[in-house]
Amino acid sequence: MVGTEETRLVVLRGNSASGKSSVAAGLRERFGRGLALVGQDNLRRIVLRERDRPGAANIGLIDLTARYALEAGFHVVVEGILYADHYGDMLAALCTDHRGPSHGYYLDVPFGETLARHATKPIADDVDQAQLRAWYRPLDLLPGGFETVVGADSTLPETVDRIMVDTGLAQLPALDR
């Protein structure tokens, strides 16, 4: 078991350019100190510099980092594309082992909108439409109905508000860390 009955675990998934990082940053800004962001891109691409594949080392590192933060009393947002077939078992075990409430959200953005949003990102010149198409998986949901699907019509403030209320983070005080 990991964390406490008071800690919150939020799993935030979706395709590239679906708004995951922006939502995670919005949650942290709204909540304040005491909310850890465990970003797949940071751990996989920056820390380990590895490709996304089944059984890759980043899967264990994401799990370990989230568990460590929960055990230290932080609320945790795990965010990334986190393909269901690569990360599903790890995420299911993490949620099962978490003593407090765990919530999952899948940001569902159509491919056309993904392309438009991607064009505004710093990596737009490095990743072309063909690569985005290869990465794109429509409604790559985790099994068991764990995730709430958030459509592209939900604005960033609406999505952050919804998650803050759904998870109970809106009612909890920020930690003095």
Contacts in CASP RR format, 6 or more apart in sequence:
PFRMAT RR
TARGET T0000
AUTHOR 0000-0000-0000
METHOD contacts of the structure
MODEL  1
MVGTEETRLVVLRGNSASGKSSVAAGLRERFGRGLALVGQDNLRRIVLRE
RDRPGAANIGLIDLTARYALEAGFHVVVEGILYADHYGDMLAALCTDHRG
PSHGYYLDVPFGETLARHATKPIADDVDQAQLRAWYRPLDLLPGGFETVV
GADSTLPETVDRIMVDTGLAQLPALDR
1 97 0 8 1.000
1 98 0 8 1.000
1 99 0 8 1.000
2 67 0 8 1.000
2 70 0 8 1.000
2 71 0 8 1.000
2 94 0 8 1.000
2 97 0 8 1.000
2 98 0 8 1.000
2 99 0 8 1.000
3 67 0 8 1.000
3 70 0 8 1.000
3 71 0 8 1.000
3 73 0 8 1.000
3 98 0 8 1.000
3 99 0 8 1.000
3 100 0 8 1.000
4 70 0 8 1.000
4 73 0 8 1.000
4 99 0 8 1.000
4 100 0 8 1.000
5 99 0 8 1.000
5 100 0 8 1.000
6 73 0 8 1.000
6 100 0 8 1.000
6 172 0 8 1.000
7 70 0 8 1.000
7 73 0 8 1.000
7 74 0 8 1.000
7 75 0 8 1.000
7 76 0 8 1.000
7 98 0 8 1.000
7 99 0 8 1.000
7 100 0 8 1.000
8 75 0 8 1.000
8 76 0 8 1.000
8 100 0 8 1.000
8 101 0 8 1.000
8 102 0 8 1.000
8 103 0 8 1.000
8 167 0 8 1.000
8 168 0 8 1.000
8 169 0 8 1.000
8 172 0 8 1.000
9 66 0 8 1.000
9 70 0 8 1.000
9 75 0 8 1.000
9 76 0 8 1.000
9 78 0 8 1.000
9 94 0 8 1.000
9 95 0 8 1.000
9 98 0 8 1.000
9 100 0 8 1.000
9 101 0 8 1.000
9 102 0 8 1.000
9 103 0 8 1.000
10 27 0 8 1.000
10 75 0 8 1.000
10 76 0 8 1.000
10 77 0 8 1.000
10 78 0 8 1.000
10 102 0 8 1.000
10 103 0 8 1.000
10 104 0 8 1.000
10 105 0 8 1.000
10 163 0 8 1.000
10 167 0 8 1.000
10 169 0 8 1.000
11 78 0 8 1.000
11 79 0 8 1.000
11 82 0 8 1.000
11 91 0 8 1.000
11 95 0 8 1.000
11 102 0 8 1.000
11 103 0 8 1.000
11 104 0 8 1.000
11 105 0 8 1.000
11 142 0 8 1.000
11 146 0 8 1.000
11 147 0 8 1.000
12 20 0 8 1.000
12 23 0 8 1.000
12 24 0 8 1.000
12 77 0 8 1.000
12 78 0 8 1.000
12 79 0 8 1.000
12 80 0 8 1.000
12 104 0 8 1.000
12 105 0 8 1.000
12 107 0 8 1.000
12 163 0 8 1.000
13 20 0 8 1.000
13 79 0 8 1.000
13 80 0 8 1.000
13 81 0 8 1.000
13 82 0 8 1.000
13 104 0 8 1.000
13 105 0 8 1.000
13 106 0 8 1.000
13 107 0 8 1.000
13 140 0 8 1.000
13 142 0 8 1.000
13 147 0 8 1.000
14 20 0 8 1.000
14 80 0 8 1.000
14 81 0 8 1.000
14 82 0 8 1.000
14 106 0 8 1.000
14 107 0 8 1.000
14 108 0 8 1.000
14 109 0 8 1.000
14 140 0 8 1.000
15 81 0 8 1.000
15 107 0 8 1.000
15 109 0 8 1.000
15 111 0 8 1.000
15 114 0 8 1.000
15 135 0 8 1.000
15 136 0 8 1.000
15 137 0 8 1.000
15 140 0 8 1.000
16 81 0 8 1.000
16 114 0 8 1.000
16 118 0 8 1.000
16 127 0 8 1.000
16 132 0 8 1.000
16 135 0 8 1.000
16 136 0 8 1.000
17 109 0 8 1.000
17 113 0 8 1.000
17 114 0 8 1.000
17 115 0 8 1.000
17 117 0 8 1.000
17 118 0 8 1.000
17 121 0 8 1.000
17 132 0 8 1.000
18 107 0 8 1.000
18 108 0 8 1.000
18 109 0 8 1.000
18 114 0 8 1.000
18 117 0 8 1.000
18 152 0 8 1.000
19 107 0 8 1.000
19 109 0 8 1.000
19 117 0 8 1.000
19 156 0 8 1.000
20 79 0 8 1.000
20 80 0 8 1.000
20 81 0 8 1.000
20 107 0 8 1.000
21 39 0 8 1.000
21 41 0 8 1.000
21 79 0 8 1.000
21 80 0 8 1.000
22 156 0 8 1.000
23 79 0 8 1.000
23 105 0 8 1.000
23 107 0 8 1.000
23 156 0 8 1.000
23 159 0 8 1.000
23 160 0 8 1.000
23 163 0 8 1.000
24 37 0 8 1.000
24 39 0 8 1.000
24 77 0 8 1.000
24 79 0 8 1.000
25 37 0 8 1.000
26 156 0 8 1.000
26 160 0 8 1.000
27 35 0 8 1.000
27 77 0 8 1.000
27 160 0 8 1.000
27 163 0 8 1.000
27 164 0 8 1.000
27 169 0 8 1.000
28 35 0 8 1.000
28 37 0 8 1.000
28 77 0 8 1.000
30 160 0 8 1.000
30 164 0 8 1.000
30 169 0 8 1.000
30 170 0 8 1.000
31 75 0 8 1.000
31 164 0 8 1.000
31 169 0 8 1.000
31 172 0 8 1.000
31 174 0 8 1.000
32 174 0 8 1.000
33 174 0 8 1.000
33 175 0 8 1.000
33 176 0 8 1.000
33 177 0 8 1.000
34 73 0 8 1.000
34 74 0 8 1.000
34 75 0 8 1.000
34 174 0 8 1.000
34 175 0 8 1.000
34 177 0 8 1.000
35 74 0 8 1.000
35 75 0 8 1.000
35 76 0 8 1.000
35 77 0 8 1.000
35 169 0 8 1.000
35 174 0 8 1.000
36 65 0 8 1.000
36 66 0 8 1.000
36 69 0 8 1.000
36 74 0 8 1.000
36 75 0 8 1.000
36 76 0 8 1.000
36 77 0 8 1.000
37 77 0 8 1.000
37 79 0 8 1.000
38 62 0 8 1.000
38 65 0 8 1.000
38 66 0 8 1.000
38 69 0 8 1.000
38 76 0 8 1.000
38 77 0 8 1.000
38 78 0 8 1.000
38 79 0 8 1.000
39 62 0 8 1.000
39 78 0 8 1.000
39 79 0 8 1.000
39 80 0 8 1.000
40 58 0 8 1.000
40 62 0 8 1.000
40 78 0 8 1.000
40 79 0 8 1.000
40 80 0 8 1.000
40 81 0 8 1.000
40 82 0 8 1.000
41 80 0 8 1.000
43 58 0 8 1.000
43 61 0 8 1.000
43 62 0 8 1.000
43 65 0 8 1.000
44 50 0 8 1.000
44 52 0 8 1.000
44 56 0 8 1.000
44 58 0 8 1.000
44 62 0 8 1.000
47 58 0 8 1.000
47 61 0 8 1.000
48 57 0 8 1.000
48 58 0 8 1.000
48 61 0 8 1.000
50 56 0 8 1.000
50 57 0 8 1.000
50 58 0 8 1.000
52 58 0 8 1.000
52 81 0 8 1.000
52 83 0 8 1.000
52 86 0 8 1.000
53 86 0 8 1.000
54 85 0 8 1.000
54 86 0 8 1.000
55 86 0 8 1.000
56 86 0 8 1.000
59 86 0 8 1.000
59 87 0 8 1.000
59 90 0 8 1.000
60 90 0 8 1.000
62 78 0 8 1.000
62 87 0 8 1.000
62 90 0 8 1.000
63 90 0 8 1.000
63 93 0 8 1.000
63 94 0 8 1.000
66 76 0 8 1.000
66 78 0 8 1.000
66 94 0 8 1.000
67 94 0 8 1.000
67 97 0 8 1.000
69 76 0 8 1.000
70 76 0 8 1.000
70 98 0 8 1.000
73 175 0 8 1.000
74 175 0 8 1.000
75 169 0 8 1.000
75 172 0 8 1.000
78 91 0 8 1.000
78 94 0 8 1.000
81 135 0 8 1.000
82 88 0 8 1.000
82 91 0 8 1.000
83 137 0 8 1.000
83 140 0 8 1.000
84 140 0 8 1.000
84 141 0 8 1.000
84 142 0 8 1.000
84 143 0 8 1.000
88 142 0 8 1.000
88 143 0 8 1.000
91 142 0 8 1.000
92 142 0 8 1.000
92 143 0 8 1.000
92 146 0 8 1.000
94 102 0 8 1.000
95 102 0 8 1.000
95 146 0 8 1.000
101 167 0 8 1.000
101 168 0 8 1.000
103 148 0 8 1.000
103 163 0 8 1.000
103 166 0 8 1.000
103 167 0 8 1.000
104 142 0 8 1.000
104 146 0 8 1.000
104 147 0 8 1.000
104 148 0 8 1.000
105 147 0 8 1.000
105 148 0 8 1.000
105 149 0 8 1.000
105 150 0 8 1.000
105 159 0 8 1.000
105 163 0 8 1.000
106 139 0 8 1.000
106 140 0 8 1.000
106 141 0 8 1.000
106 142 0 8 1.000
106 147 0 8 1.000
106 148 0 8 1.000
106 149 0 8 1.000
106 150 0 8 1.000
107 150 0 8 1.000
107 151 0 8 1.000
107 152 0 8 1.000
107 159 0 8 1.000
108 138 0 8 1.000
108 139 0 8 1.000
108 149 0 8 1.000
108 150 0 8 1.000
108 151 0 8 1.000
108 152 0 8 1.000
109 117 0 8 1.000
109 151 0 8 1.000
109 152 0 8 1.000
110 152 0 8 1.000
111 132 0 8 1.000
111 133 0 8 1.000
111 136 0 8 1.000
111 138 0 8 1.000
113 152 0 8 1.000
114 132 0 8 1.000
114 136 0 8 1.000
115 129 0 8 1.000
115 132 0 8 1.000
118 124 0 8 1.000
118 127 0 8 1.000
118 132 0 8 1.000
139 149 0 8 1.000
141 147 0 8 1.000
141 149 0 8 1.000
148 166 0 8 1.000
150 159 0 8 1.000
150 162 0 8 1.000
154 162 0 8 1.000
161 170 0 8 1.000
163 169 0 8 1.000
164 170 0 8 1.000
END
